[in-house]
Amino acid sequence: MTKIKGRLTVRMYRVGFGDFFLLNVPTPDGPQYILIDCGVTPGTTHNGDIGTIKEAVAHMARETKNKLALIIVTHRHMDHIIGFSRCPEFKDIEVESIWMPYWESEYDEAVKFQASLTELATDMQHHLAFSAHKTAEVDELLGMLRNATGLEDEELFAAAGTTPGKGGGTNAKSLAMLKNGFGVKPEYYKKGDVPKLPKSLEDSGLEAVILGPPPPDAMDFMKLNDLKKGVGQYLGSDEGSGTQSKIFEPFGKMWRTDATSYPESAFREWLPRVEDPKAKPAHERLAAAVNAAQPAILLTAVKELEHSLNNQSLVVLFTLKGKKLLFVGDAQAGNWTYWMYGGSPTKTPSLDDLSAEGKSVLRNLDFYKVGHHGSTNATPITAVDAMGGTFISMCSTQADTYGNPEKGTEVPRDPLLAALAKKSTVVRSDAPGELDGFVVTDLYVEFVVKDLYVEYEV
């Protein structure tokens, strides 16, 4: 039997708010590489993209000698896939196999579902990007929509003949590259499917289990975004409400009218109780009230779209020589609960309700890729409580990109990372700390820290 030399390593490239992980797997024929996602987004504040993704991809291409055994794409958000169309190096990379979530497959139900989400996101983004009403709340909406489409605000204005786009690439171009550009037909997986590893990885002894996303007959789980505060997730006091100034108009011009088309009697409930010569006409006050209510509804719709895409995340557990590595993409509550509790929880379940599989996965980890960049609703409290072993948690994130610390919605969420730090060594891509070769927990844990990446030897 050929002896396998080398050690399994996990490299987290430091690109800002985005996932870009490279696994170096030792095999009898030398190292083989697995790329898990490649993306970044500027987010709500425009601080999320630190401008290193092109340099990082070029570095990855050199390190791997332009050959990847496997590409895993967890889901179609910009902060996970934009690199595939933004970085020209991918055109020269040889790929043996590609894995994507079931919801990217060519089945009619999946194609129609994704097309409807994309159309909705693009339409809303255009309405908001060209709006004269620019508020913090509108920026929040645009940040989420940008992530769903890969279209940056500048690109939208470029389409109107103004300034050029920034960075390059779109989600649609990245998906086209992944599905058709490498000369490899992707394999699409959901919970319960048995994945087919490339032979080069099979020879290493590597095993993989697909834990998510839920199958198409479990749509209720796909819609489950949040768990109960204090039990299911590390929620803040306010998950985001507000009165954005804009203005989503879902109907064509032929269907539009305004309040002047109705008689004054239609607005009698809006008439002042006491005659006031300075009072605005009733129809103007009613229109103002409706416009004030629209953005809150729009925010809810955009968040539902964001969560739906996150719950599509491909969740993979790798095992090599007893070492267990869990990659969860941006999976939110429904994705987690489906595989943690055997597919049938009827309420926010407790730690005692974990399925045998859930216990087996979580209670002896060596590596955890922190879900959704440390977001509050992407690593349930029960999951953290169940986690065991001497493991490393790597969080690809960038502070001040999404959320508001005053409302307890910051990403990454401080209470979540504090809870993980009690169980593991937590390493953030934006703040690797004093990792000059190693840090101390119960054991010495060796790291390589560079400007472009942090690497851990499992």
C-alpha positions, -999 to +999 in steps of 0.1 A: +000+000+000+014+034-010+021+056+020+003+089+022+025+118+031+015+152+045-012+165+067-047+178+060-049+216+061-077+242+058-069+276+044-092+305+048-084+333+023-089+368+037-110+386+012-134+404+035-171+394+039-170+362+018-162+325+019-131+313+002-117+280+017-091+257+003-085+221+016-052+204+010-058+167+011-028+143+013-030+114-011-007+086-024-002+108-055+006+140-036-017+168-024-052+172-039-072+203-034-108+211-026-121+246-031-152+255-011-168+287-024-151+318-037-169+351-032-171+385-014-196+413-011-193+449-001-225+445+020-247+473+034-218+496+044-196+490+014-168+479+038-171+441+032-149+439+001-113+446+011-100+443-025-079+411-022-100+384-040-083+387-073-049+384-057-061+355-035-074+336-065-042+341-084-023+328-053-046+298-051-041+290-088-003+290-083-005+269-052-027+242-068-008+243-101-041+251-118-057+218-107-086+212-083-100+178-075-133+193-063-152+226-062-180+228-037-205+257-042-227+260-011-252+284-026-256+312-051-250+344-030-224+368-043-202+364-012-198+327-021-196+327-060-186+361-075-149+351-077-158+325-104-167+353-129-146+381-115-112+363-116-098+352-150-076+325-135-105+301-133-105+298-171-072+280-169-080+257-139-086+220-145-114+207-123-122+170-117-156+174-100-181+201-090-208+198-062-237+222-059-269+221-039-300+204-053-317+238-058-292+245-086-301+214-105-319+213-139-351+199-125-380+220-135-391+228-100-356+240-090-351+260-122-384+278-118-379+284-081-344+300-087-356+320-117-384+335-097-361+345-068-336+360-092-363+380-111-377+393-079-343+403-065-332+420-097-364+439-101-363+452-065-327+461-068-333+482-099-361+501-083-340+509-053-307+516-070-323+543-092-343+558-064-336+594-053-345+583-017-312+572-002-314+563+035-296+538+057-326+515+054-325+516+016-288+508+018-296+478+040-320+465+014-295+471-015-268+453+004-290+422+006-302+424-029-266+430-042-256+397-025-286+379-042-278+391-077-241+399-078-250+432-094-233+462-077-249+496-076-223+510-100-232+483-126-268+493-125-259+529-131-235+518-159-265+501-176-281+536-176-250+551-193-233+565-162-203+552-141-188+518-148-192+488-125-168+479-097-149+446-094-166+428-123-187+396-125-223+388-116-239+358-099-254+348-133-220+348-150-205+328-121-232+302-122-228+299-160-191+294-154-197+267-128-223+248-148-207+251-182-173+267-181-151+239-166-162+212-190-175+192-160-212+185-153-219+195-117-235+170-093-264+183-073-270+171-038-295+173-009-298+157+025-296+119+022-278+118-011-245+098-013-219+120-029-194+107-054-159+118-045-133+120-073-110+090-073-080+111-064-098+120-031-112+085-025-076+071-026-068+094+004-094+078+025-115+109+026-152+105+033-181+129+028-216+131+041-243+155+028-263+170+056-282+197+038-301+213+022-335+197+030-351+178+001-379+194-020-407+177+000-395+196+031-402+231+019-414+241+054-378+238+066-366+259+037-388+287+049-377+284+085-353+313+090-352+320+127-355+301+160-368+313+193-348+340+210-327+327+238-334+291+229-327+287+192-304+315+184-284+345+196-310+372+187-307+408+195-335+430+208-345+442+174-340+422+142-344+452+120-374+474+115-376+508+100-393+530+075-374+532+043-384+559+020-389+539-011-413+528-030-416+494-046-441+495-074-450+460-085-476+469-112-472+483-147-481+519-156-515+509-170-526+498-135-514+528-117-534+557-104-533+581-075-555+593-047-569+622-069-589+596-089-611+590-059-638+614-044-629+632-012-656+611+006-634+581+002-610+596+026-634+607+053-615+588+080-585+609+071-603+642+073-593+664+102-617+663+131-613+701+134-611+724+104-574+733+099-565+756+071-529+744+072-537+707+070-527+689+039-554+674+017-566+640+029-553+622-002-518+635+004-518+624+040-530+589+030-504+586+003-477+596+027-489+569+052-490+542+025-455+551+012-442+550+048-456+515+052-442+501+019-405+499+028-411+479+059-431+454+039-403+455+012-376+448+039-396+418+050-398+405+015-360+410+009-351+393+041-373+363+032-355+361-002-321+363+016-330+336+041-344+313+014-311+313-005-291+308+027-312+277+036-303+262+002-267+258+014-249+226+008-238+213+042-209+188+041-192+168+068-157+156+058-139+128+077-103+118+072-084+095+095-109+102+123-107+140+118-141+156+113-146+189+094-180+206+092-188+231+064-223+246+066-222+275+041-248+300+052-274+275+064-301+290+086-326+275+110-345+252+087-315+236+072-299+230+106-330+217+123-338+193+094-305+173+098-299+179+135-333+165+146-340+138+120-363+159+097-394+163+119-391+188+147-425+203+155-412+232+177-379+247+187-363+215+199-340+211+228-305+196+231-321+163+244-340+160+211-310+157+189-310+127+165-283+101+166-268+116+135-269+151+150-251+139+181-226+120+161-217+150+139-215+177+166-200+160+196-166+152+182-155+180+158-121+190+147-131+219+125-162+241+121-167+267+094-188+292+112-221+295+094-231+327+076-200+347+087-211+346+123-247+357+117-270+353+147-294+329+129-269+306+113-255+286+142-283+275+166-276+277+204-284+239+206-257+232+180-231+252+200-242+234+232-238+200+215-204+207+199-175+189+215-139+179+208-108+200+205-118+219+175-111+251+156-139+275+144-130+296+114-152+326+106-148+343+073-162+378+080-156+415+080-168+437+108-191+466+100-205+451+069-240+442+079-262+448+109-262+472+139-245+465+173-270+488+191-298+466+178-280+433+184-279+425+147-242+429+140-224+403+119-205+385+133-227+384+164-206+389+195-226+365+219-223+337+193-186+340+189-182+342+226-201+310+230-180+293+204-149+306+220-158+286+252-158+255+231-131+261+205-104+283+192-121+310+171-102+325+142-117+354+123-104+363+088-106+400+097-089+397+131-067+367+134-052+381+166-018+373+178-014+341+158+023+341+153+026+304+145+003+291+173-022+299+199-029+281+231-061+265+242-059+230+258-032+221+233-009+240+210-027+246+178-005+254+148-014+281+123+002+298+094-009+335+092-003+355+061-017+387+047-038+367+022-049+338+044-049+319+076-041+282+074-047+255+100-032+220+100-059+196+112 
